[in-house]
């Protein structure tokens, strides 16, 4: 189990893979500083997918705004889809 604001029942290896994909995308785009690191952004997206939390709940749990939660989840889903 991976600790996060919601209990997440996914293998740590899956989270690690999503983190690596996000890191590579940020590096390729030369992305600036972000409120959440790659690990927390991956957790945010996986919590959204597994627990169907609203973006308001995700934002509150991760200490970001609802709009930022939506943007980070959307970005992570784009990385997974590619």
Buried (B, 14 or more C-beta within 10 A) or exposed (E): EBEBBBEBEBEEEEBEEBBEBBBEBBEEEEEEEBEBBBBBBBBBBBBBBEBEBEBEBBBBBBEBBBEBBBBBBEBBEEBBEE
